[in-house]
C-alpha cells in the first residue's frame, strides 16, 4: 500500500481583493500577489519545506519546461511531496504523510499573511491509497465538498479598526499604517498594510508583464495609470474594462481526467492546465501585436492609433490585469474596448488545447469615464460576461463565443438588468440587440458581431448617412417609437430602397429587419448608433469582414 495525502489549495474573496481599489497600480499589485500566492510561492514553500530535513525530496512541476511526465515521482522515487499542478486558481499537491501537508500549508500561510495581507487561503487535505483509490475521485470530492464547505464555514476576519486616534486608508478604509510614496503627479496618501503590500510589488508585476509580452510589444510599455491610455487632450476620456471567461472549463477539466490511472491523471491535468494557460497568454499576444501594428506616425511625428488618437510617452493604451488561464481581465482606451474584446475571443478560439477542443468564451465590456470608480466598472463587466454566458445557454445552439457591453457616457445607477429595463425597454420591445455571438452559428442568426460591425460601417460610410450626424440621431429617436415610425422615417428621408443596412444573412428575416428596424421584438440598429463614437477598428478591411473603419461623423 502507498498511502499519500492530497492537498487542494484555493483562495476566497479574490475579486474584491484585486478590484476593490480605484487606483490601477494597486490593482496591478493585487493581481500579481494573487498569482504568486497559489503558484510561485507554493513552489517556494515546497523548497522551504524540503530544507527542513536533508532527507526530504520534493518535486515542483515546472510548467515553463512543460514536461508533464517528468520524474521523479512520488509513487516510485520516495518523494516527500509532489506538486501535481497549479492553475485556474487551484493548486493540487501530493504528500507522503499528512503531517508534511500540514507543515507545508503552515509555511505558505505564514508567507501570505506577511507579504500579502488580505488574501484568504483555504486548504483541504485527504488521505488516500495510491494503489486502490482514484486520485481523480479524491480531488473531485475535495473540490466539490470539502473545499466548498470550508469556504462557507470560514469565519471572516474582523480587523481591528484602530484604537484611540487613528486615520483610515484611502483605498480600503482600514487603519492606515503609513503613507504611499509620491508617484508621478499623485501626492502621497494614507495606506493600510494591504495596500502597502500591493504597492511594493508593482515594479515586479510590471517587469513580469513586460517580459512575458516583450516579443509583441516592440518598444512600447504598459501604463501604470488609466490617464496614460490614450487620453485625448480636450476630449472626454473613457476607459474600457473587459472581463472574459471561457465556457464550461470546469467540466472540461473533470471530463479530461476521468477514468484514468493516477499517474495518467496527473500528466493529463498538467497538459490541460498548461495549454489553457498558454492559450490565454497567446491570445493576448495576438491582440497586442495587432494593436502595436495599428499605431501610425503622422507628419508631425506623433504616434496615433489608426490616426485617431495620440498615445502618450510610448505607453500602449492597453494593459492586462488578470491573465494566464481561462479567466482574463484587461483595461484599455474606451474607444478600443469592443474591438479588442472581439479580437481576444477570436484569437482564443484558434489556440490549441490539450483536449483537442476549441475554447469558446464570453466577454463583458464596460466603458466608463476614466475616473469612474474602477471596482464598480469591473463588477459591471463581470455581470455583462454572465449575461453573455446566459445568452449562450438560452440560445440552445451548442457552445459559442459571445459578448455583451455597456457604454456609459455619464454615471451609472443600478445593476445591468435595472439599467436595461429602465433605458432600453420601450413599448415596441428591446432596443438592445446585445448580447451577441462572435460568429454566425446557424443561418437564422443575425445578432452577431459581424452584423453589428457591418451596420456601424454602413452608417459611418454610406452616402445616405456619412457626415449627417443629426440624421443618425433622429433615427435613434425614431427607433424608440417602433416599426411604423421607422418605416415613415425611411420614406420621408428618402433613404435608398427605404431600408436600413442589411445584416449579413441570406434569409428574408434580414430584409424585414432592414425595412422595419425591428425583428421579433428586438431592435437591430440602436446599439450600432450608440456605439459609433466608441468604436475604432484596428485591422485592415481585407483581414476580415468583421472589421470596420470608424470615421465618426462630425
C-alpha positions as a printed Julia matrix, in Angstrom:
554×3 Matrix{Float64}:
   0.0    0.0     0.0
   1.13   3.51   -0.8
  -0.7    5.95    1.44
  -0.47   9.59    0.42
  -2.26  12.83    1.31
  -3.87  15.03   -1.31
  -3.89  18.78   -0.62
  -6.01  21.25   -2.55
  -5.41  24.99   -2.15
  -7.76  27.78   -3.15
  -8.34  31.43   -2.28
 -11.51  33.33   -1.39
 -12.57  36.92   -1.95
 -10.16  37.41   -4.84
 -12.28  39.74   -6.97
 -12.74  42.41   -4.26
  -9.09  41.98   -3.28
  -7.87  42.75   -6.81
 -10.5   45.22   -7.97
 -11.55  46.84   -4.69
  -9.34  49.86   -5.32
  -9.83  52.67   -7.83
  -6.08  53.01   -8.41
  -4.66  50.98  -11.26
  -1.29  50.5    -9.54
  -2.98  48.86   -6.57
  -4.99  46.57   -8.88
  -1.75  45.6   -10.64
  -0.01  44.75   -7.37
  -3.01  42.82   -6.07
  -3.27  40.69   -9.21
   0.44  39.88   -9.01
   0.19  38.83   -5.34
  -2.76  36.52   -6.06
  -0.89  34.79   -8.88
   2.15  34.4    -6.64
   0.22  33.02   -3.67
  -1.05  29.85   -5.36
   1.76  29.3    -7.84
   5.32  30.57   -7.35
   5.02  30.88   -3.58
   3.61  27.34   -3.37
   6.68  26.06   -5.23
   8.98  28.07   -2.98
   7.13  26.8     0.08
   7.88  23.26   -1.1
  11.58  24.14   -1.27
  11.44  25.62    2.24
   9.63  22.51    3.44
  12.32  20.28    1.88
  15.17  22.2     3.55
  13.75  21.4     6.99
  15.11  17.86    6.65
  18.05  16.75    4.49
  16.25  13.52    3.63
  13.18  15.24    2.24
  12.94  15.3    -1.53
  10.22  17.17   -3.37
   9.26  17.78   -6.99
   7.63  21.05   -8.01
   6.41  20.51  -11.57
   7.74  23.4   -13.66
   5.21  24.36  -16.38
   7.75  26.56  -18.2
   9.74  23.43  -19.04
   6.45  21.68  -19.9
   7.47  18.14  -19.04
   4.22  16.77  -17.58
   5.54  13.19  -17.41
   8.9   14.13  -15.88
  10.47  12.31  -12.97
  10.95  11.92  -10.0
   7.53  10.67   -9.0
   6.1   10.35   -5.53
   4.86   6.76   -6.04
   8.23   5.43   -7.27
  11.02   7.67   -6.04
  10.44   8.19   -2.33
   9.43  11.86   -2.53
   8.04  13.65    0.5
   5.9   15.85   -1.76
   5.0   16.43   -5.41
   3.18  19.36   -6.99
   0.5   17.96   -9.31
  -0.39  21.25  -10.98
  -1.25  24.88  -10.28
  -3.83  26.56  -12.48
  -7.24  28.16  -12.58
  -6.8   29.44   -9.03
  -6.31  25.94   -7.61
  -3.13  24.2    -6.52
  -3.04  20.43   -6.0
  -0.22  18.6    -4.23
   0.6   15.09   -3.01
   2.4   14.38    0.26
   3.75  11.1     1.59
   2.45  11.97    5.07
  -0.37  14.21    6.29
   1.93  15.94    8.76
   4.0   17.09    5.77
   0.88  18.57    4.16
   0.15  20.5     7.35
   3.74  21.75    7.63
   3.72  22.93    4.02
   0.4   24.74    4.49
   1.76  26.5     7.57
   4.8   27.72    5.63
   2.7   29.04    2.76
   0.05  30.57    5.03
   2.66  32.45    7.05
   4.18  33.97    3.92
   0.78  35.07    2.62
  -0.06  36.67    5.96
   3.25  38.53    6.0
   3.63  39.52    2.35
   0.06  39.58    1.0
  -2.31  40.54    3.82
  -5.91  40.4     2.66
  -5.58  37.18    0.64
  -7.53  34.36    2.25
  -6.04  30.91    1.68
  -8.2   27.79    2.04
  -6.6   24.33    2.26
  -8.16  20.87    2.5
  -6.41  17.52    2.93
  -7.46  13.91    2.41
  -5.51  10.7     2.81
  -5.84   8.05    0.12
  -4.3    4.82   -1.1
  -2.47   5.26   -4.41
  -2.89   1.6    -5.43
  -6.61   1.13   -4.72
  -8.2    4.59   -4.94
  -8.7    7.01   -7.81
  -6.85  10.31   -7.44
  -9.43  11.86   -9.78
 -12.29  10.88   -7.43
 -10.43  12.14   -4.37
  -9.68  15.53   -5.95
 -13.27  15.94   -7.19
 -14.62  15.13   -3.74
 -12.26  17.61   -2.11
 -13.22  20.38   -4.54
 -16.97  19.8    -4.58
 -17.5   19.0    -0.92
 -14.66  19.73    1.47
 -13.35  22.89   -0.21
 -16.79  24.43   -0.69
 -17.79  23.54    2.86
 -14.64  25.09    4.27
 -15.2   28.27    2.27
 -18.77  28.55    3.55
 -17.85  27.79    7.16
 -14.86  30.1     7.24
 -15.26  32.89    9.79
 -14.36  36.17    8.06
 -11.56  38.09    9.73
 -12.57  41.23   11.58
  -9.53  43.5    11.52
  -9.05  45.83   14.45
 -10.11  49.22   13.15
  -7.84  51.2    15.4
  -7.54  52.35   18.98
  -7.5   55.94   20.16
  -6.79  58.47   17.44
  -6.29  56.73   14.09
  -6.52  57.55   10.39
  -8.03  55.36    7.68
  -6.55  54.08    4.44
  -7.99  55.92    1.45
  -8.44  52.69   -0.55
  -9.57  50.07    1.98
 -10.89  52.21    4.86
  -8.79  50.05    7.2
  -6.36  51.51    9.7
  -3.59  53.41    7.96
  -0.04  52.37    8.82
   1.8   54.96    6.73
   1.8   56.96    3.53
   2.43  55.92   -0.04
   5.41  57.31   -1.86
   4.83  60.14   -4.33
   4.1   58.69   -7.77
   4.22  61.0   -10.77
   1.53  63.65  -10.19
  -0.1   61.79   -7.29
   0.57  63.16   -3.82
   1.27  60.66   -1.0
  -1.87  59.25    0.63
  -2.64  57.14    3.71
  -2.39  53.37    3.18
  -3.1   50.18    5.14
  -0.81  47.15    5.36
  -2.79  45.52    2.5
  -2.28  48.46    0.14
   1.34  48.79    1.21
   1.96  45.17    0.19
   0.28  45.73   -3.19
   2.25  48.87   -3.98
   5.57  47.25   -3.05
   5.24  44.62   -5.79
   4.03  46.89   -8.62
   7.53  47.1   -10.1
   7.93  43.29  -10.05
   4.48  42.84  -11.56
   5.24  45.29  -14.35
   8.61  43.7   -15.11
   6.97  40.26  -15.31
   4.29  41.56  -17.67
   6.76  43.4   -19.9
   8.97  40.3   -20.14
   6.04  37.97  -20.91
   4.81  40.09  -23.83
   8.14  41.58  -24.94
   8.05  39.99  -28.42
   4.69  41.63  -29.16
   5.32  45.0   -27.51
   8.05  46.32  -29.78
   9.32  49.44  -27.96
   6.08  50.19  -26.13
   5.31  49.9   -22.42
   2.23  49.07  -20.39
   0.83  52.06  -18.49
   0.53  52.2   -14.72
  -2.28  54.75  -14.79
  -5.53  54.89  -16.74
  -4.7   58.5   -17.64
  -1.91  57.14  -19.86
  -4.23  55.01  -22.0
  -4.53  57.34  -24.98
  -6.46  60.13  -23.32
  -7.02  62.88  -25.91
  -6.48  66.44  -24.8
  -9.73  68.41  -24.75
 -11.86  65.31  -25.37
 -13.88  63.24  -22.93
 -11.74  60.37  -21.72
 -13.06  56.83  -21.38
 -11.58  53.54  -20.26
 -12.87  50.05  -21.07
 -12.77  47.24  -18.53
 -13.03  43.83  -20.2
 -13.62  40.58  -18.34
 -13.54  37.35  -20.37
 -14.15  33.82  -19.15
 -14.05  30.52  -21.04
 -17.24  28.48  -21.25
 -17.56  25.29  -19.23
 -13.87  24.95  -18.43
 -14.5   23.29  -15.07
 -16.41  20.46  -16.73
 -13.68  20.08  -19.35
 -11.09  19.53  -16.62
 -13.38  16.99  -14.98
 -14.03  15.11  -18.21
 -10.39  15.11  -19.32
  -9.18  13.49  -16.11
 -11.98  10.96  -15.76
 -11.45   7.19  -15.88
  -7.64   7.38  -15.93
  -4.94   5.88  -13.81
  -3.47   8.12  -11.12
  -0.23   8.96  -12.93
  -2.04   9.44  -16.25
  -4.45  11.76  -14.46
  -1.55  13.87  -13.17
   0.09  14.02  -16.6
  -3.14  14.98  -18.37
  -4.06  17.64  -15.8
  -0.64  19.2   -16.3
  -1.07  19.15  -20.06
  -4.53  20.7   -19.97
  -3.64  23.31  -17.36
  -0.54  24.33  -19.3
  -2.36  24.52  -22.64
  -5.2   26.64  -21.2
  -2.71  28.97  -19.54
  -0.76  29.38  -22.78
  -3.96  29.86  -24.78
  -4.93  32.91  -22.75
  -1.44  34.39  -22.94
  -1.05  33.74  -26.68
  -4.46  35.27  -27.4
  -3.39  38.41  -25.54
  -0.13  38.44  -27.51
  -2.14  38.4   -30.73
  -4.25  41.34  -29.53
  -1.15  43.32  -28.52
   0.55  42.6   -31.84
  -2.41  43.92  -33.83
  -2.68  46.97  -31.59
   1.03  47.78  -31.99
   0.81  47.35  -35.77
  -2.12  49.78  -35.87
  -0.02  52.63  -34.47
   0.91  55.1   -37.21
   3.33  58.05  -37.19
   1.82  61.21  -38.68
   3.59  64.1   -40.42
   4.23  65.79  -37.05
   5.97  62.69  -35.75
   3.11  61.85  -33.38
   2.19  58.22  -32.86
  -1.52  57.61  -33.23
  -3.75  54.54  -33.13
  -5.16  54.3   -36.69
  -4.63  58.05  -36.91
  -7.44  58.61  -34.4
  -5.75  59.45  -31.12
  -2.22  60.01  -29.9
  -0.52  57.64  -27.49
   1.36  59.14  -24.56
   5.05  58.66  -23.83
   5.25  55.34  -25.65
   2.55  53.84  -23.43
   0.32  51.28  -25.11
  -3.38  52.13  -24.47
  -3.89  48.62  -23.1
  -2.95  46.6   -20.02
  -3.74  43.02  -18.91
  -4.6   42.79  -15.21
  -5.53  39.12  -14.78
  -4.04  36.78  -17.37
  -2.89  33.21  -17.88
  -5.72  30.69  -17.77
  -9.32  30.82  -18.9
 -10.18  33.92  -16.85
  -8.78  37.2   -18.25
  -9.3   40.85  -17.37
  -7.73  43.76  -19.2
  -8.23  47.52  -19.48
  -7.76  49.79  -22.49
  -8.77  53.09  -24.01
 -12.56  53.16  -24.16
 -12.59  53.58  -27.94
 -10.82  50.23  -28.34
 -12.8   48.15  -25.86
 -15.31  46.5   -28.2
 -12.77  45.72  -30.9
 -10.11  44.34  -28.55
 -12.62  42.15  -26.73
 -13.83  40.62  -30.02
 -10.22  40.17  -31.13
  -9.35  38.36  -27.92
 -12.3   35.96  -28.22
 -11.42  35.26  -31.85
  -7.73  34.67  -31.06
  -8.62  32.42  -28.11
 -10.74  30.16  -30.32
  -7.7   29.49  -32.51
  -5.43  28.28  -29.7
  -4.54  24.56  -29.39
  -5.83  22.87  -26.23
  -4.75  19.5   -24.82
  -8.25  18.0   -25.03
  -8.4   18.9   -28.76
 -11.5   21.09  -28.37
 -11.75  24.79  -29.2
 -12.08  27.3   -26.41
 -15.29  29.3   -26.6
 -15.53  32.21  -24.21
 -17.73  35.14  -23.26
 -16.69  38.71  -22.58
 -18.26  41.65  -20.79
 -17.13  45.16  -21.72
 -17.89  48.18  -19.55
 -16.83  51.58  -20.93
 -16.83  54.39  -18.37
 -15.26  57.79  -17.74
 -11.57  57.42  -16.85
 -12.02  58.39  -13.2
 -15.19  56.38  -12.65
 -14.79  54.01   -9.65
 -12.82  51.08  -11.05
 -14.29  48.5    -8.67
 -17.79  49.33   -9.89
 -16.73  49.19  -13.56
 -15.17  45.76  -13.04
 -18.3   44.47  -11.33
 -20.39  45.61  -14.28
 -18.03  43.92  -16.77
 -18.33  40.7   -14.78
 -22.14  41.0   -14.79
 -22.09  41.59  -18.55
 -19.94  38.48  -19.03
 -22.51  36.48  -17.07
 -25.27  37.85  -19.28
 -23.33  36.73  -22.37
 -22.97  33.25  -20.85
 -26.7   33.12  -20.13
 -27.31  34.1   -23.75
 -25.18  31.15  -24.91
 -27.1   28.79  -22.65
 -30.56  30.13  -23.56
 -29.96  30.1   -27.31
 -29.53  26.32  -27.25
 -27.19  26.31  -30.27
 -24.31  24.48  -28.65
 -21.22  26.21  -27.37
 -20.14  29.51  -28.94
 -18.38  32.76  -28.04
 -20.45  35.82  -27.17
 -20.05  39.34  -25.85
 -22.11  41.97  -24.11
 -21.27  45.57  -23.32
 -22.43  48.81  -21.75
 -21.27  52.26  -22.81
 -21.67  54.79  -20.01
 -21.39  58.34  -21.3
 -22.06  59.56  -17.77
 -22.67  57.85  -14.43
 -24.34  54.5   -13.75
 -27.2   53.76  -11.42
 -28.35  50.26  -10.57
 -27.46  46.82  -11.89
 -27.14  45.98  -15.59
 -30.59  44.38  -15.52
 -32.08  47.51  -13.94
 -30.3   49.77  -16.46
 -31.55  47.67  -19.38
 -35.13  47.67  -18.06
 -35.04  51.41  -17.45
 -33.21  52.64  -20.56
 -33.74  50.04  -23.29
 -37.25  48.69  -22.82
 -39.9   50.52  -24.89
 -43.44  49.53  -25.97
 -42.05  48.11  -29.24
 -39.66  45.79  -27.37
 -35.97  45.72  -26.53
 -33.8   48.47  -28.05
 -30.62  46.47  -27.32
 -29.62  43.56  -29.55
 -26.95  42.68  -27.0
 -25.66  40.12  -26.06
 -24.43  38.96  -29.45
 -22.48  35.96  -30.71
 -18.97  36.38  -32.06
 -19.82  34.46  -35.24
 -22.93  33.28  -37.04
 -23.71  29.84  -35.63
 -26.8   28.98  -37.68
 -28.39  30.53  -40.8
 -31.06  32.43  -38.88
 -28.55  34.19  -36.63
 -28.47  37.96  -37.03
 -27.39  39.12  -33.56
 -23.7   38.71  -34.38
 -20.5   40.74  -34.18
 -20.31  40.6   -37.96
 -23.79  42.07  -38.31
 -23.16  44.74  -35.71
 -19.91  45.96  -37.28
 -21.43  45.9   -40.79
 -24.19  48.24  -39.63
 -21.74  50.63  -37.95
 -19.62  50.65  -41.12
 -22.65  51.47  -43.27
 -23.8   54.31  -41.02
 -20.29  55.78  -41.0
 -19.56  55.48  -44.73
 -22.74  55.21  -46.83
 -23.7   58.39  -48.71
 -27.15  58.39  -47.07
 -25.6   58.71  -43.61
 -21.95  59.78  -43.76
 -21.4   63.19  -42.18
 -25.08  63.55  -41.29
 -24.98  63.25  -37.57
 -28.33  64.93  -36.94
 -29.97  62.42  -39.25
 -28.38  59.49  -37.38
 -29.54  60.92  -34.03
 -33.03  61.38  -35.48
 -33.04  57.71  -36.49
 -32.07  56.73  -32.97
 -35.03  58.64  -31.56
 -37.43  57.2   -34.15
 -36.36  53.62  -33.39
 -37.7   54.1   -29.88
 -41.18  54.59  -31.38
 -41.31  51.22  -33.16
 -41.76  49.76  -36.64
 -44.32  52.16  -38.16
 -42.38  55.26  -37.13
 -39.16  53.75  -38.53
 -40.81  52.95  -41.86
 -42.15  56.51  -42.13
 -38.73  57.92  -41.31
 -37.05  55.92  -44.09
 -39.7   57.06  -46.57
 -39.67  60.74  -45.55
 -35.86  60.96  -45.63
 -35.78  59.14  -48.98
 -33.36  56.52  -47.81
 -32.26  54.23  -50.64
 -34.75  51.36  -51.09
 -36.45  52.68  -47.93
 -34.4   50.38  -45.77
 -31.53  50.35  -43.32
 -28.31  48.35  -43.91
 -28.99  44.64  -44.11
 -27.39  42.16  -41.78
 -25.03  39.65  -43.48
 -27.51  36.78  -43.62
 -29.21  35.41  -46.69
 -32.65  34.76  -45.22
 -35.65  37.04  -45.72
 -35.66  37.8   -42.0
 -32.72  40.16  -42.55
 -34.66  42.07  -45.22
 -37.6   42.53  -42.86
 -35.22  43.8   -40.2
 -33.74  46.35  -42.6
 -37.18  47.69  -43.58
 -38.68  47.74  -40.09
 -35.66  48.33  -37.84
 -37.04  45.63  -35.55
 -37.31  41.84  -35.61
 -39.12  39.65  -33.08
 -39.31  42.5   -30.59
 -35.59  43.35  -30.8
 -34.15  46.49  -32.43
 -31.18  45.81  -34.69
 -29.81  49.35  -35.05
 -29.98  51.22  -31.75
 -26.79  49.61  -30.4
 -24.86  50.45  -33.57
 -25.83  54.12  -33.42
 -24.92  54.29  -29.74
 -21.54  52.69  -30.41
 -20.44  54.84  -33.38
 -18.34  57.13  -31.19
 -16.93  54.22  -29.19
 -15.54  52.01  -31.91
 -12.24  52.02  -33.78
 -11.21  49.09  -35.96
  -7.54  48.17  -35.83
  -7.31  45.78  -38.78
  -7.49  46.38  -42.48
 -10.66  45.67  -44.43
  -9.07  42.69  -46.17
  -8.27  40.94  -42.87
 -11.86  40.04  -42.09
 -15.36  41.1   -42.94
 -15.87  41.71  -39.24
 -13.68  44.81  -39.22
 -14.75  48.36  -39.95
 -13.05  51.71  -40.24
 -14.53  54.24  -37.82
 -14.96  57.59  -39.5
 -17.17  59.2   -36.92
 -19.43  61.91  -38.29
 -18.64  65.38  -37.09
